[in-house]
Amino acid sequence: MNSDQQIWQMFQVGHEPSFKILFERYNQLLFNYGFKFTQDEVIIEDSIQELFVKLWCNRENLSTDVAVKNYLYKAFRRTLVKKIEQSLRRTEVTNSSVDYLPFTIELPHDLTIIRRERAMKIRDRLDQELQQMTARQREIIHLL
């Protein structure tokens, strides 16, 4: 029972271990995909959790004949974009009322440095992996 389609069908009938397999198989992939849209890890993690909660609650109404990976990526992207938009709206409201705050909050400087270093490590690893690919494979990646 290792094909996504079989796992999906078992999940739809309420088989919890299949649901767990889906989550474990796609959690990190979706997290990495989320970084294309935002570097806010909290929003990405919340979106993944929300997606899988919705899947579980609506499992009986989901189509049985789907490309599981594509379905999860599309559903995750919709959920993530909605959360990002909500976050931006909250930021706009917060920024419009900044004049009323008697103090300012500053993040520690080392947090910014850590985030920058992590982004650099990710870029370096991505560059290394891209260099190992064939020209055709790189072209496909860039077309995504």
C-alpha positions in Angstrom: 0.0 0.0 0.0 2.6 2.5 -1.0 1.0 4.2 -4.0 -0.5 7.6 -3.2 -3.8 6.5 -4.9 -4.2 3.5 -2.6 -3.3 5.6 0.5 -5.8 8.3 -0.6 -8.6 5.8 -1.0 -7.9 4.3 2.4 -7.8 7.8 3.9 -11.2 8.6 2.4 -12.9 5.7 4.3 -11.4 7.0 7.6 -8.3 4.9 7.9 -6.2 7.1 10.2 -2.8 5.4 9.5 -3.3 6.3 5.8 -4.0 9.9 6.8 -0.8 9.9 8.9 1.2 8.5 5.9 -0.2 11.3 3.7 0.8 13.9 6.3 4.2 12.5 6.8 4.9 12.1 3.1 3.8 15.6 2.1 4.4 17.8 5.2 8.0 18.7 4.4 7.4 19.0 0.7 4.5 21.4 1.2 6.6 23.3 3.8 9.4 23.8 1.2 6.8 24.7 -1.5 5.4 27.3 0.9 8.8 29.1 1.0 8.2 30.1 -2.6 5.4 32.3 -1.4 6.5 33.5 2.1 9.4 33.0 4.5 7.0 33.2 7.4 7.3 29.7 8.8 4.3 30.1 11.2 2.0 30.9 8.3 3.3 28.0 6.3 2.9 25.6 9.2 -0.6 26.9 10.0 -1.6 26.5 6.4 -0.4 22.9 6.3 -2.3 22.1 9.5 -5.4 23.8 8.2 -5.2 21.9 4.9 -5.0 18.5 6.6 -7.8 19.3 9.1 -10.0 20.3 6.1 -9.1 17.1 4.3 -9.9 15.0 7.3 -13.3 16.7 7.9 -14.3 16.6 4.2 -12.7 13.2 3.3 -15.9 11.5 2.3 -16.8 14.3 -0.2 -13.4 14.3 -1.9 -12.9 12.8 -5.3 -11.4 9.3 -5.4 -9.8 9.7 -8.8 -7.2 12.5 -8.2 -3.5 13.0 -8.7 -2.8 13.2 -5.0 0.4 15.2 -5.1 -1.1 17.8 -7.5 -4.3 18.0 -5.5 -2.4 18.6 -2.2 -0.1 21.2 -3.8 -3.1 23.2 -5.3 -5.2 23.0 -2.1 -2.2 24.0 0.0 -1.4 26.9 -2.3 -5.0 28.2 -2.0 -4.9 27.9 1.8 -1.5 29.5 2.0 -2.4 32.5 -0.2 -5.6 33.1 1.8 -3.5 33.1 5.0 -0.9 35.4 3.5 -3.7 37.8 2.4 -5.2 37.7 5.9 -1.8 38.4 7.4 -1.3 41.4 5.1 -4.7 42.8 6.0 -3.8 42.5 9.7 -0.5 44.2 9.0 -2.2 47.1 7.2 -4.6 47.6 10.1 -1.7 47.4 12.6 0.4 49.8 10.5 -2.5 52.3 10.3 -2.8 52.4 14.0 0.9 52.6 14.8 0.5 56.3 15.7 -1.5 55.3 18.7 1.0 52.9 20.2 3.1 54.4 23.0 6.1 52.2 22.3 7.7 50.3 19.4 8.7 46.6 19.3 12.0 45.7 17.8 13.1 42.2 17.0 16.5 41.2 18.2 19.3 41.9 15.7 20.6 38.3 15.9 17.2 37.0 14.7 17.6 39.0 11.4 21.1 37.6 11.0 19.9 34.1 11.6 17.2 34.4 9.0 19.6 35.9 6.5 22.1 33.1 7.1 19.4 30.5 6.7 18.2 32.0 3.4 21.8 32.0 2.2 22.3 28.3 3.1 19.1 27.5 1.3 20.2 29.4 -1.8 23.7 27.8 -1.7 22.2 24.3 -1.4 19.7 25.1 -4.2 22.6 26.3 -6.4 24.6 23.2 -5.7 21.6 20.9 -6.5 20.9 22.9 -9.7 24.5 22.5 -10.9 24.2 18.7 -10.5 21.1 18.6 -12.8 21.2 18.3 -16.6 20.4 21.4 -18.6 16.9 20.0 -19.4 16.2 19.4 -15.7 17.2 23.0 -14.9 15.0 24.2 -17.7 12.0 22.3 -16.2 12.7 23.8 -12.8 12.8 27.3 -14.1 9.6 26.8 -16.0 7.8 25.9 -12.8 
